[in-house]
Each structure stands twice: as structure tokens, then as C-alpha cells.
Amino acid sequence: MNNIDYNIIPDELSEQEMELLSSLASVKLFSDQETIFMQDSPASSMFIIAIGKVAVVQNRGGVARYLASLNAGEFLGEMALLGHSRRNATAVADGTVVLWEISQEIFSSLLENDKLLADKLLKTRARREHEQPPS
């Protein structure tokens, strides 16, 4: 997984932060249209997209709403870990996807020991919450 182009990461994580996270992560492979996690499921990890795209969809009142398409270098699932809650959307592989999975324990340790990384994740969470369509 070390052949990732870290330059694709949009000001969120540095190459050094990505290398650290990749060394702590377990690698998960998903096929096209395979569910990565379901809305309202308990959160036990976050993911960084190493290869591929992930569609994020939210069900509100029985209607599925497309929220985002995330690409290599972006992360997902951190919102539930930061809020100690359940997943607020469903993530589905859009083509073949390789993810780095970061467990809750490693994630919590990183936040405690790397304040810059914690700040970046919190800013990303705030931006994503602001971008979500109203109920």
C-alpha cells in the first residue's frame, strides 16, 4: 500500500501523517457496490481510502440521499468515532476499493498524542457537518 500518491490529499493530512496511519492500519478490500458500513451501525473504526472511490448515502424518512463521493486519500467514518456514536450514513464501494482501517483504540491514541492530527480531523468533521443537506 505504500505506492499511494500522498499529493492527492487536500490539505487534510500530511505525507508523514498518512505514512503513520498506513503503518497502523489494517488493509480491507471491497468489491464494487459492496457495503463498507451501514447507517446507524455502531462505529468501531474509521477508514482512509487508499485506492478507489466510496459513495456516501444517507437514508432520511425512507428516502436515500446521495451525500458525497470520496476519493483516494480521503477518510470516512471518523465522525462517528469523534462523537462516540453510530454511523450517520452508509458507505458503499464505487468500483474496487482498498481501505486502511484504523481501529477505535488506535484512533483514540492518535488523537491524544497528535494534537495537529486531532485538529485536522475535527475541522474535517465540522466542514462535513456543515455540508450535509438539511433534514
Buried (B, 14 or more C-beta within 10 A) or exposed (E): EEEBEBEEBEEBBBEEBBBBBBEBBEEBEBEEEEEBBEBEEEBBBBBBBBBBBBBBBBEEEEEEEEBBEBBBBBBBBBBBBBEEEEBBBBBBBBEEBBBBBBBBEBBEEBBEEBEEBBEBBEEBBEEBEEEBEEE
